[in-house]
């Protein structure tokens, strides 16, 4: 969770700013306003994602209905709303991204934790999956012998 809180803001802000810069249809003062709103949106997204991750890991493994990566991917919501409100046109995405992330109009979604800019985060999703499987396996009733 600490790694996500550290790296998600820079990732989201860089991706959203790149889209805004590529669109390049705002007057300088309007662009500055959108950039300010993006920074606030990224801060809000990071706080929300942090709370949702904490809630996920505090939930019994059998009751968990998502993964940490799904929660992190949800961080695009706030910056997407800012870009859409500014009238930024959706970006062209490949078929995989369109199919996998249909609500991501701007190509902001990280495919893996490593996309956030810290290679140490990459394998954590796999570790989480293994740990969850072990917990679920250990909690199953054992057949009588």
VOPAGU-2260 file (C-alpha; in pm, 1 decimal, decimal comma):
REM VOPAGU-2260
SITE   aa  ch    i         X         Y         Z
SITE  UNK   A    0       0,0       0,0       0,0
SITE  UNK   A    1     286,1     236,5      75,9
SITE  UNK   A    2     435,8     177,7    -267,9
SITE  UNK   A    3     105,4     254,9    -436,3
SITE  UNK   A    4      58,6     571,3    -231,3
SITE  UNK   A    5     412,5     677,6    -323,5
SITE  UNK   A    6     404,1     600,7    -695,7
SITE  UNK   A    7      40,8     624,5    -807,3
SITE  UNK   A    8      20,6    1006,4    -793,5
SITE  UNK   A    9     322,1    1061,2   -1021,0
SITE  UNK   A   10     201,5     790,5   -1259,4
SITE  UNK   A   11    -152,4     930,6   -1290,1
SITE  UNK   A   12     -40,3    1290,4   -1317,8
SITE  UNK   A   13     221,4    1210,0   -1583,6
SITE  UNK   A   14     -22,3    1004,2   -1792,6
SITE  UNK   A   15    -304,8    1257,4   -1768,9
SITE  UNK   A   16     -70,9    1550,1   -1837,7
SITE  UNK   A   17      65,6    1374,9   -2144,2
SITE  UNK   A   18    -289,2    1338,5   -2278,8
SITE  UNK   A   19    -364,6    1702,1   -2200,8
SITE  UNK   A   20     -42,9    1819,0   -2368,6
SITE  UNK   A   21    -105,5    1605,7   -2676,9
SITE  UNK   A   22    -456,8    1745,4   -2712,3
SITE  UNK   A   23    -319,6    2101,5   -2702,9
SITE  UNK   A   24    -649,1    2282,9   -2766,2
SITE  UNK   A   25    -674,1    2492,1   -2453,3
SITE  UNK   A   26    -563,7    2848,5   -2404,6
SITE  UNK   A   27    -272,2    2874,4   -2159,9
SITE  UNK   A   28    -486,6    2999,2   -1869,8
SITE  UNK   A   29    -748,0    2726,9   -1926,5
SITE  UNK   A   30    -474,2    2465,4   -1954,7
SITE  UNK   A   31    -326,1    2582,9   -1623,5
SITE  UNK   A   32    -670,4    2549,1   -1462,1
SITE  UNK   A   33    -712,8    2195,7   -1596,4
SITE  UNK   A   34    -361,9    2105,2   -1478,7
SITE  UNK   A   35    -449,8    2231,4   -1131,2
SITE  UNK   A   36    -772,1    2031,4   -1131,9
SITE  UNK   A   37    -578,3    1722,8   -1248,1
SITE  UNK   A   38    -338,1    1757,1    -955,3
SITE  UNK   A   39    -632,3    1777,5    -712,8
SITE  UNK   A   40    -802,4    1481,3    -884,7
SITE  UNK   A   41    -487,6    1271,3    -858,6
SITE  UNK   A   42    -461,6    1354,1    -488,3
SITE  UNK   A   43    -825,1    1255,5    -436,5
SITE  UNK   A   44    -779,0     935,2    -638,2
SITE  UNK   A   45    -470,9     839,3    -440,0
SITE  UNK   A   46    -653,2     888,3    -110,4
SITE  UNK   A   47    -953,1     687,2    -228,3
SITE  UNK   A   48    -737,4     406,6    -368,0
SITE  UNK   A   49    -542,0     393,0     -41,1
SITE  UNK   A   50    -863,2     359,7     159,7
SITE  UNK   A   51   -1000,1      93,4     -76,8
SITE  UNK   A   52    -674,8    -105,2     -59,0
SITE  UNK   A   53    -681,5     -90,8     321,0
SITE  UNK   A   54   -1042,3    -210,9     316,9
SITE  UNK   A   55    -957,4    -492,4      75,1
SITE  UNK   A   56    -669,7    -628,8     281,6
SITE  UNK   A   57    -877,9    -601,0     600,0
SITE  UNK   A   58   -1152,7    -812,5     440,6
SITE  UNK   A   59   -1155,5   -1186,8     493,0
SITE  UNK   A   60    -992,2   -1352,3     192,2
SITE  UNK   A   61   -1305,6   -1551,9     108,3
SITE  UNK   A   62   -1514,2   -1232,9     101,1
SITE  UNK   A   63   -1277,4   -1032,8    -120,3
SITE  UNK   A   64   -1438,5    -958,0    -456,5
SITE  UNK   A   65   -1148,4    -785,6    -626,6
SITE  UNK   A   66    -773,5    -760,4    -639,1
SITE  UNK   A   67    -533,3    -487,4    -535,4
SITE  UNK   A   68    -452,5    -420,3    -900,7
SITE  UNK   A   69    -822,0    -370,0    -978,4
SITE  UNK   A   70    -839,4    -115,5    -697,8
SITE  UNK   A   71    -531,5      67,0    -828,2
SITE  UNK   A   72    -670,3      66,8   -1180,5
SITE  UNK   A   73    -978,7     240,0   -1043,4
SITE  UNK   A   74    -756,6     537,9    -967,1
SITE  UNK   A   75    -813,1     665,7   -1319,4
SITE  UNK   A   76   -1167,5     773,1   -1237,5
SITE  UNK   A   77   -1092,7    1121,6   -1101,1
SITE  UNK   A   78    -837,3    1230,5   -1363,6
SITE  UNK   A   79   -1062,5    1090,8   -1636,6
SITE  UNK   A   80   -1348,6    1306,1   -1509,9
SITE  UNK   A   81   -1127,2    1617,8   -1522,5
SITE  UNK   A   82   -1008,5    1546,9   -1877,9
SITE  UNK   A   83   -1362,7    1476,3   -1995,7
SITE  UNK   A   84   -1497,0    1792,6   -1829,6
SITE  UNK   A   85   -1227,6    1992,6   -2010,8
SITE  UNK   A   86   -1351,7    1851,7   -2341,3
SITE  UNK   A   87   -1038,7    1647,8   -2410,4
SITE  UNK   A   88   -1111,6    1395,6   -2684,4
SITE  UNK   A   89   -1058,2    1025,3   -2609,3
SITE  UNK   A   90    -727,8     880,9   -2729,3
SITE  UNK   A   91    -686,1     598,4   -2977,5
SITE  UNK   A   92    -619,6     273,3   -2793,4
SITE  UNK   A   93    -538,1     -74,0   -2914,8
SITE  UNK   A   94    -796,0    -354,3   -2916,3
SITE  UNK   A   95    -663,0    -511,9   -2597,2
SITE  UNK   A   96    -694,1    -187,8   -2401,4
SITE  UNK   A   97   -1039,6    -113,0   -2539,0
SITE  UNK   A   98   -1161,0    -461,3   -2448,1
SITE  UNK   A   99    -985,1    -482,5   -2110,2
SITE  UNK   A  100   -1040,6    -126,6   -1988,8
SITE  UNK   A  101   -1357,8      -0,7   -2160,5
SITE  UNK   A  102   -1403,6     296,2   -1925,3
SITE  UNK   A  103   -1049,0     422,5   -1978,4
SITE  UNK   A  104   -1100,4     681,9   -2252,5
SITE  UNK   A  105    -751,1     827,0   -2212,4
SITE  UNK   A  106    -516,6     529,2   -2177,1
SITE  UNK   A  107    -440,3     597,5   -1811,1
SITE  UNK   A  108    -482,5     245,3   -1673,7
SITE  UNK   A  109    -169,7      69,5   -1547,9
SITE  UNK   A  110    -148,0    -285,4   -1679,9
SITE  UNK   A  111      69,1    -397,2   -1386,4
SITE  UNK   A  112     195,4    -257,2   -1058,9
SITE  UNK   A  113     538,0    -216,9   -1220,6
SITE  UNK   A  114     382,8      40,2   -1457,3
SITE  UNK   A  115     365,4     275,8   -1159,7
SITE  UNK   A  116     740,7     319,0   -1189,3
SITE  UNK   A  117     874,2      85,8    -921,9
SITE  UNK   A  118     988,3    -257,7   -1034,4
SITE  UNK   A  119     960,1    -379,4    -674,3
SITE  UNK   A  120     581,7    -334,6    -693,4
SITE  UNK   A  121     548,5    -560,4    -998,9
SITE  UNK   A  122     565,7    -899,5    -829,5
SITE  UNK   A  123     347,9    -796,7    -535,7
SITE  UNK   A  124      25,3    -875,1    -719,1
SITE  UNK   A  125     146,7   -1228,6    -783,4
SITE  UNK   A  126     252,4   -1264,8    -419,5
SITE  UNK   A  127     -88,4   -1140,3    -308,4
SITE  UNK   A  128    -256,2   -1403,5    -527,9
SITE  UNK   A  129     -40,7   -1682,9    -388,6
SITE  UNK   A  130     -99,9   -1569,2     -31,2
SITE  UNK   A  131    -475,0   -1546,2     -84,6
SITE  UNK   A  132    -479,7   -1895,5    -237,2
SITE  UNK   A  133    -288,6   -2032,0      62,7
SITE  UNK   A  134    -529,3   -1868,4     308,2
SITE  UNK   A  135    -831,2   -2001,2     120,7
SITE  UNK   A  136    -682,5   -2348,8      91,6
SITE  UNK   A  137    -597,1   -2356,4     463,8
SITE  UNK   A  138    -948,7   -2244,8     559,4
SITE  UNK   A  139   -1123,8   -2521,8     364,3
SITE  UNK   A  140   -1265,8   -2802,6     573,3
SITE  UNK   A  141   -1037,7   -3100,7     553,0
SITE  UNK   A  142   -1194,6   -3434,3     455,4
SITE  UNK   A  143   -1197,1   -3696,7     728,6
SITE  UNK   A  144    -918,8   -3947,2     704,9
